[in-house]
Amino acid sequence: MQPGFRQRLRQCEPLLGTMVTLPSPATAEVLSEIGFDWLFVDAEHGALTIPDIQGILQAVGGKAACLVRVGSCNEAEIKRVLDVGAQGVIVPQVNSAEQAAEVVRYARYAPEGNRGVGLARAHGYGFRFAEYVQSANEQISVVVQAEHRLAVENIEEIVAVPGVDAVLLGPYDLSASYNKMGQIDDPEVIAAINRVTEVCRKAGMPLGYFGVTAEAVKPWQTQGYSLLVAGVDILYVGQGARRMLKDLKTQTDT
């Protein structure tokens, strides 16, 4: 577990990450060597199983913090990704304070929550059980996604839930909830994002944003968003290969 990641997150330090969707430990290992602060391991939309996630975490080996996005606010899912060693969870579609409180309960051991106790990779397969259990509540990051108009309406109550460490905006799903799929520059969508931004700033809640490119993320970086996700592993592969093929074809044509 990368020391101090949650503390850095809560202090709104700039934390630059990228998204991992491929069930390839080697790909995640390469990304961790580049210098990203953290990796967004996507088990919501990506084809990642628990063994895949464990392999990714083993390959990264603490060189970057790995936060896993689960499919939903589900106790079993949250428990399993934390037990294999994730440094935090990202939970999509958190639209109310009640849902946010559930996420915290599932991610924290008693007395702060009711996370189940087991023996797994996070606990050193039992050899570091006491050490892990004593420190997990301080080290595990809990990030909730605001990506629906209901989350925008309830954002004051969501950020007031103890144990929520950051709010990550999902601009594409947010736009869809306003029946404006992909129109992330639409005035209504921008107004919703601005509302979340203003409320989180007043509450001292760290903010996160995802964009496919650095250019998509930079405007939010200048607005004080600190938990940033830019790019996706599968796009790096596809776009890099496309550029290579284009260069080769250009050379052949000349």
N, C-alpha and C positions, 0 to 999 in steps of 0.2 A: 504494500500500500504506500503510495507516494506521500511522504510526510507533509502535513500542513495544507493539503489541497483545499479541504473544506474551510480552513481558516482564511486562506487566500481568497477563496470565493466570497466568503462573507464580508471580507474587507474591500470587495469590489476591485481587486487587482485585475489587470487585463489577463485573460486566460484564453489563449488561442487554440482552437481545436478543429478537427475535421471528422467526417462521418465514415464509419466502417460498416459496410453492408455485406461484404463477401465472406463466406465461411473459409477464410484463408489466413491462418496464423502468420504466414510469411509476409503477406501484404500489410497486416497490422504492425508487424515488427518493423518493416521498412518505414512506415509512417511514424512510428515512435522514435526511430533513430534520427528523423529529420529535425526534430526539435519542437514539435507541438507540445503544448502544456497538457493537453488531454485529448482523449479519443471518445467520440460519441458512437457507441456500439449499438447499432439499431436492430433490436429484436422485435420491433413492431412491424415494420414493413420488409425488413431483410429476411432472408431464408436461414436464420441462425437458430440452431438448437442449443440446449444447455451444454452439451459436449463441445460444440463449436465455440461458444462463448468462453468456456474454460480454456480451450486451446489458445484462443486469442489472448486471454489474460496471461497465460503461461509464457507465450512468445514475447509479449510486451515486457513482462517481468519488472514492472514498476518504473520503466523509463518514462512513461506518461501515465497520468491518471486515466482510468477507464470507467466511464459512466455508461450504464446500460439502459437504453430505453426499452421498457417492457411494453406488452401489448395493451395493457389496461391497468386500472387500479385493482389488481388481483393479488391477494395475499400470497398464494403459492408461487406466482411468478416472481414477485419481489423477493421473497425469501430465497428462492433458488438461485437467482443471479447474485445476490449478496453472499450466499454460502459458497459459491465458486470463486469469490474474490473480487467482485466489482467494488469499486470505490464509491459508488453512489448509484442512484436510480433516477431516471427521467421518466415521468409518468404523463402520458398524453391525456388530452380531453378532461382536465381537472376544471370543472365548471362551478364548483361551490366550495364553501368553507368545509362542509361536511366531508366531501371527497378528499380535500387536502388533508384534513385531520386523519382520515383513514390511511392515506399514504404514509404519513409520519408514524402512525401506530405500527404499520406493517414493517417499517424500516428500522425501528428502534427497539432495543431490548428494554424490558422493565427496569425502572419504573416509568420511563418516558414513552414506552409503547408496549406492544405485545408480540414482538418478533419471536418466532419459534426458535428453539435452541437445538442445534444438531452438531454433528461432526463432519466437516467437509474441508475443501481446500483452504478457505478463508481462515480456518482454525488450525492450520498446519496439520490437518488430518488428526487432530486431537492433541498434538504435541505442544501447540501454542494456544490451546483453548482458553485458559484463564486470561492470558495477555490480550487476546482478541476481544473477548467479551467485555473486558474492562475498558477497552479503548474504542470500540466500534461506534458507540453513540456519539463520541466526539469526532470521529473520523469520517463517518459515512455521510455523503452529501445527498440531500433530498431536493430534487428540482421538479417543479410542476410546470406543465405547459399550459399557457393561455392561448387557445387556438379555436375558440368558439365565442359567439356573441354572448352566450350566457356567462362565460368566464369574464368577459369585459364588464358585464352588468354587475357581477359579484366580486370584482377584483379587490375592493377594500376589505371585504371579509376574508378573502383567500390569503392576502398578504399578512393578515393579522394572526394567522394560525401559527402557534409556536412550533418550531422545528422545520418549517419550510425555509430552505436556504437560498433559493433563487427562483425566478419566474422566467421561463424560456418561451418566447413568442414563436408560434407556428403560423407564419403569414399566409401560407397557401390554404391550409384548412380554415383559418380565420376568414379568408375571403370567401371560401365556399359556404360558410355559415351565413353569409350575407347574400347568398345566391349570386356571387360574383367570382366564380372559380378562376383562380390565377390572376385576378385583377388586383394585384397587391398595391398598385398605385392609385386605385380608386379613392376618391375623397372620403367615402364612408368607411372604408377599410383603414385608411390613414388616420381618420379621426378616432377609430377604435384603438389603434396602436398608440396614438398619442395619449389617450385616456389611461391605458395601462402604464405607459411610461411615466406620466405625471403622478399617478397614485403610488407606484413603486418607488419613485424618487422621494416622495414625501415620507414614505415609511422606511426609507433606507434599505429597501429590498433590492439585491443585485438582479440585473436584467440580462437575459440572453437572447440571441437572435441567430437564426440559420439562414444562410444564403448559398446558392450553388457556386458563386464566384466571390472573389475578394471584393470586387467592385460593388456587389450587392450588399455586402456586410459593412463596408467602410462608413457609409452615412450614419449607421447606428452606432458604430464605434465612436464617432465624433460626438454623438449624443450621450455618451457615458455608459453605453452597454458594455459590460465587461466579460460576459461568458459568451464567446463568439465561436460559431461553427461555420466554416467555409469549405465547400467542396465535398465530394463524395468519391470514395475509392474507385468505384466502377467507372465513374466519369474520367478519372485520371487515366485509367487504362484505355478506355475507348477513344478519348480525345487525343492522347499521346500517340496511339497507333494510327489514328486518322491523319494526324499531321505528318507522321513518318511516311505513310503511304502516299500522301499528296506530294511530299518532297521527292520521293522516288519516281513518281509518275512524271513530275515536272522535269526531272533530270532526263528521263527516258525520252520525253517529247522533244527535248532540245538536242 
